[in-house]
Amino acid sequence: MLIEKLNLKYYRNYDELTISFSDKVNVFIGENAQGKTNLMEAIYLLAFTKSHRTTKEKELIKWDKEFAKVSGRVRKRNQTIPLDIIISSKGKKAKLNHLEQRRLSDYIGVLNVVMFAPEDLSLVKGSPQNRRKFIDMELGQIQPKYVYHLGQYQKILKQRNYLLKQMQRKQTKDVTMLHILTEQLVSHAGEILERRFRFLDLLRSWAAPIHYGISRKLEQLEIKYSASIEVLEDANREKIEHIYMEKFREIEDKEIERGNTLVGPHRDDLIFYVNGMDVQTYGSQGQQRTTALSIKLAEIELIRNEIGEYPILLLDDVLSELDDYRQSHLLNTIQDRVQTFVTTTSIDGIHHETISQADIYRVEDGKVHY
């Protein structure tokens, strides 16, 4: 899988940009706040229809302009596929082969991307929300149906929380509606949890040996799913739904009292263990970074295994955050296999064949020079 060309119009600090890429490694060098990360964000946006940096889409539109447009030409399975994202005050349009897609699940997964940025180093030590987002984004790429169930779940969750808040304030006693929303929520929660369990099985199978190699065969990585209900990971969807329904019946009064949905995939987490020790709580910074790197490298292999092609890798200002050993391990993994985009303020000190053979672009004030 390759991005052959990228076009930006009124995106962030870019007026207009058309740029073609090498199928191997493309390095963007420039000082901070010149537009390097905006290029990465644009590619990410093409893949997921959303930014990894902001939920306020108007921030993506250049100051004083009415719209922003990101277009890309993707080569996948020997086909050329045009993608377009247009953002304006009227909303957002996602086009595949020049046809607007009404459902995200019909669009997401066409362009597969793995991003590794400094904030991903906090995948291990950051909040549970970071880890849930990681699962949702990566699983959504390889199973577009997951995107549908997640979207429906979030919509019903919002309605259910609103009703619970009204019941807490004694503005309504509509228990019947609560039970209807609970059943709807559970049907999607069962799908989400079952798919997360299967995804985690795949992730473990790739991440554990990668981590073992990076740690010079000194560390064993385990990943456990921490659910808000008591459920075994080999449970099927029907069993998961049954456990959810039982739990919701048990805590109904408490939920009304608190005005909030207290269990569900939106409250779950991942826990990483190295040699049996919780890395988030007890691991060194080096162990936390090795774990994060192992997870990202595992993502690359997992996606390739699932779709038959390597995804595109975005390394946004992350090489300088890794020591020489981890840096080399990362670059050795992608060499000649993965189309990669790198941003950095300097390549001085990065002594690796992959970078020395890369196409180098210089970014300054929203302009890119080859």
C-alpha positions in Angstrom: 0.0 0.0 0.0 1.3 3.4 -1.0 0.3 7.0 -1.0 1.5 8.2 -4.4 0.4 11.8 -4.2 -1.0 14.3 -1.6 -2.9 17.5 -2.3 -3.7 20.1 0.3 -5.9 23.2 -0.1 -6.4 25.7 2.7 -5.3 23.1 5.2 -3.9 24.5 8.5 -0.9 26.7 7.4 -0.9 25.4 3.7 -2.5 27.5 0.9 -2.0 24.8 -1.7 0.4 21.9 -1.9 0.8 19.0 -4.4 3.5 16.5 -3.6 4.5 13.0 -4.8 6.2 10.5 -2.6 8.8 7.8 -2.7 7.5 4.3 -2.0 10.0 3.8 0.7 11.0 6.6 3.3 10.1 10.2 3.0 11.7 12.6 5.6 10.4 16.1 6.3 12.9 18.4 8.0 12.1 21.7 9.5 11.9 23.8 12.6 8.9 23.6 14.9 5.6 25.2 13.8 6.5 25.2 10.1 3.9 22.5 9.0 5.7 19.1 9.3 3.1 17.6 11.7 0.3 19.1 9.6 1.4 16.9 6.7 1.2 13.8 9.0 -2.1 14.9 10.3 -3.4 15.3 6.7 -2.5 11.7 5.9 -4.0 10.5 9.1 -7.2 12.5 8.3 -7.4 10.7 4.9 -7.3 7.4 6.6 -9.6 8.0 9.5 -11.7 11.1 8.5 -10.6 12.8 11.7 -7.5 14.5 13.2 -5.4 12.8 15.9 -4.7 16.3 17.4 -8.0 18.0 17.7 -11.8 17.3 17.8 -12.5 20.9 16.5 -12.5 20.5 12.8 -12.7 24.2 12.1 -9.0 24.3 13.3 -8.1 22.4 10.2 -9.3 25.2 7.9 -6.7 27.9 7.2 -7.4 31.2 8.8 -9.8 33.3 6.8 -10.8 30.5 4.4 -14.2 28.8 4.0 -13.0 25.2 3.6 -10.1 22.8 3.7 -9.5 19.9 1.3 -7.2 17.0 1.6 -6.9 14.6 -1.4 -4.7 11.6 -1.9 -4.0 9.0 -4.5 -3.5 5.6 -2.9 -2.2 2.5 -4.6 -3.7 -0.7 -3.0 -3.7 -4.2 -4.5 -2.5 -2.7 -7.8 -5.5 -0.4 -7.9 -5.3 3.4 -7.8 -7.9 4.9 -5.4 -8.6 8.6 -5.1 -9.6 9.8 -1.6 -10.9 13.2 -0.6 -11.8 14.9 2.7 -13.5 18.3 2.5 -14.2 20.2 5.7 -16.4 23.4 5.9 -18.8 25.1 8.2 -21.5 22.9 6.7 -19.7 19.7 7.9 -17.4 17.1 6.5 -17.5 15.0 3.3 -15.5 11.9 2.7 -15.2 10.8 -0.9 -14.0 7.5 -2.2 -13.4 7.2 -6.0 -15.0 10.7 -6.1 -18.2 9.4 -4.6 -19.4 10.8 -1.2 -19.6 8.1 1.4 -22.5 8.4 3.8 -21.2 5.8 6.3 -17.8 5.9 7.8 -17.6 2.1 7.8 -17.7 2.3 3.9 -14.7 4.6 3.9 -12.4 3.7 6.8 -10.0 0.9 6.0 -9.3 1.9 2.5 -6.1 3.6 3.6 -4.3 1.8 6.4 -2.1 3.9 8.6 0.0 3.4 11.8 1.1 6.5 13.5 3.8 6.7 16.1 4.2 10.1 17.8 5.6 11.3 21.1 2.2 11.0 22.7 2.1 7.3 21.8 5.0 6.8 24.2 2.3 7.5 26.8 0.2 4.7 25.5 1.4 2.7 28.5 1.5 5.3 31.2 -1.3 7.6 30.0 -5.0 7.4 30.7 -7.3 4.5 29.9 -8.9 6.7 27.2 -5.7 6.7 25.3 -5.6 2.9 25.2 -9.3 2.6 24.3 -8.7 5.0 21.4 -5.8 2.9 20.3 -7.9 -0.2 20.1 -10.8 1.6 18.4 -8.6 3.2 15.7 -6.6 0.1 14.9 -9.5 -2.4 15.0 -11.6 -0.1 12.9 -9.0 -0.2 10.1 -9.2 -3.9 9.7 -12.9 -4.4 10.6 -15.0 -1.5 9.2 -18.1 -3.1 10.8 -16.5 -2.3 14.2 -16.7 1.4 13.3 -20.5 1.0 12.8 -21.0 -0.7 16.1 -18.8 1.7 18.0 -20.7 4.7 16.4 -24.1 3.2 17.4 -22.9 2.4 20.9 -21.6 6.0 21.5 -24.9 7.4 20.2 -27.1 5.2 22.4 -24.7 5.8 25.4 -25.2 9.5 25.0 -29.0 9.1 25.0 -28.9 6.7 28.0 -26.7 9.0 30.0 -29.1 11.9 29.3 -32.1 9.8 30.5 -30.2 8.7 33.6 -29.3 12.3 34.4 -33.0 13.2 34.1 -34.0 10.3 36.3 -31.4 11.4 38.9 -32.9 14.8 39.0 -36.4 13.2 39.2 -37.5 15.0 36.0 -38.7 11.6 34.7 -39.4 8.0 35.9 -39.4 6.4 32.5 -37.9 3.0 33.4 -39.3 1.4 30.3 -37.3 3.7 28.1 -34.2 3.0 30.2 -34.7 -0.7 29.6 -35.1 -0.2 25.9 -31.9 1.8 25.7 -30.1 -0.7 27.8 -31.0 -3.5 25.4 -29.9 -1.5 22.4 -26.6 -0.6 24.2 -25.9 -4.2 25.1 -26.4 -5.5 21.6 -23.6 -3.2 20.4 -21.5 -3.6 23.5 -21.4 -7.4 22.9 -20.2 -6.9 19.4 -17.5 -4.4 20.5 -16.2 -6.6 23.3 -16.1 -9.8 21.3 -14.2 -8.0 18.5 -11.8 -6.4 21.0 -11.0 -9.8 22.5 -10.2 -11.3 19.1 -8.1 -8.3 18.2 -6.2 -8.5 21.4 -5.4 -12.2 20.7 -3.8 -11.1 17.4 -2.0 -8.2 18.9 -0.4 -10.4 21.7 0.8 -12.9 19.1 2.8 -10.2 17.4 3.8 -7.9 20.3 5.2 -10.6 22.6 8.0 -11.9 20.3 8.8 -8.3 19.1 9.2 -7.1 22.7 11.3 -10.2 23.6 13.7 -9.3 20.7 13.9 -5.5 21.5 14.6 -6.3 25.2 17.5 -8.6 24.1 15.5 -11.7 25.3 15.2 -10.4 28.8 11.5 -9.4 29.0 8.3 -11.2 28.4 5.3 -8.9 27.5 1.8 -9.7 28.4 -1.3 -7.7 27.6 -4.5 -8.1 29.5 -7.9 -6.7 28.9 -9.5 -5.1 31.9 -13.3 -5.2 31.4 -15.9 -3.4 33.5 -17.8 -6.7 33.8 -16.5 -10.1 34.9 -16.2 -12.0 31.6 -13.7 -14.4 30.1 -12.0 -13.4 26.9 -13.1 -16.6 25.1 -16.8 -15.7 25.7 -18.9 -15.4 22.6 -21.2 -12.4 21.9 -24.3 -14.1 23.3 -22.6 -14.8 26.6 -21.1 -11.3 26.8 -24.6 -9.8 26.2 -26.1 -12.0 28.9 -23.5 -10.9 31.4 -24.0 -7.2 30.5 -27.8 -7.5 31.0 -27.4 -9.2 34.4 -25.0 -6.4 35.5 -27.2 -3.6 34.3 -30.1 -5.1 36.2 -27.9 -5.3 39.3 -26.7 -1.7 39.2 -29.8 0.0 37.9 -30.5 1.9 41.1 -26.9 3.0 41.4 -26.8 4.3 37.8 -29.9 6.3 38.4 -28.4 7.7 41.6 -25.2 8.7 39.8 -26.9 9.7 36.6 -24.4 7.8 34.5 -23.7 4.5 32.7 -21.3 2.7 34.9 -20.3 -0.3 32.8 -19.5 -0.9 29.2 -16.6 -0.9 26.7 -16.3 2.9 27.3 -14.9 2.1 30.8 -12.5 -0.7 29.8 -8.7 -0.6 29.8 -5.6 -2.5 28.7 -2.9 -3.5 31.2 0.7 -4.2 30.1 2.9 -6.5 32.1 6.6 -7.1 31.7 7.9 -10.2 33.5 4.7 -10.2 35.5 5.1 -6.6 36.6 2.5 -3.8 35.8 4.6 -1.6 33.5 2.4 1.5 33.9 2.9 1.5 37.7 6.3 -0.1 38.2 8.1 -0.1 34.9 11.0 2.1 34.1 10.8 4.8 31.3 12.8 2.5 29.1 10.5 -0.5 29.7 7.5 1.8 29.0 9.0 3.0 25.7 10.0 -0.5 24.7 6.4 -1.7 25.3 5.0 1.2 23.3 7.4 0.5 20.4 6.6 -3.2 20.5 2.9 -2.4 20.3 3.4 -0.1 17.3 5.6 -2.6 15.4 3.0 -5.3 16.2 0.3 -3.1 14.7 2.2 -3.0 11.4 2.6 -6.8 11.2 -1.0 -7.4 12.4 -2.5 -5.2 9.7 -0.2 -6.8 7.0 -1.4 -10.2 8.1 -5.0 -9.2 8.1 -5.2 -7.3 4.8 -2.3 -8.7 2.9 -0.3 -5.5 2.6 1.8 -3.3 4.9 0.1 -0.2 6.1 1.7 3.3 5.8 3.8 4.3 8.8 3.9 7.9 10.2 6.8 8.7 12.5 6.0 12.2 13.8 9.0 13.6 15.6 9.5 10.3 17.4 13.0 9.1 16.4 14.7 11.7 18.6 12.6 10.3 21.5 14.2 6.8 21.1 17.7 5.8 22.0 20.0 4.5 19.3 19.1 0.8 20.0 15.4 1.2 19.8 15.7 3.6 16.9 17.8 1.0 14.9 15.3 -1.7 15.8 12.4 0.4 14.4 14.3 1.4 11.2 15.5 -2.2 10.6 11.9 -3.4 10.8 10.5 -1.0 8.2 13.5 -1.0 5.8 12.5 -1.7 2.2 9.1 -2.9 3.3 6.9 -0.1 4.6 6.2 3.3 3.0 7.2 5.6 5.8 6.9 9.3 6.6 9.2 10.9 9.1 9.2 14.4 10.6 12.2 15.7 12.5 14.1 18.9 13.1 17.3 17.3 12.1 18.7 13.9 10.8 22.0 14.6 12.4 22.8 11.8 14.8 20.5 9.3 13.0 23.0 7.0 11.4 21.0 4.4 9.6 20.9 3.2 6.0 17.1 3.7 5.8 17.4 7.4 6.5 20.5 7.9 4.3 18.6 6.5 1.4 15.4 8.4 2.1 13.8 11.2 0.0 14.4 14.5 2.0 12.0 17.4 2.0 12.4 20.7 3.8 9.4 22.4 5.3 9.3 26.1 6.0 6.2 28.2 6.7 3.7 26.0 4.9 5.9 25.3 1.9 7.7 22.1 1.0 11.0 22.0 -1.0 12.4 18.7 -2.3 
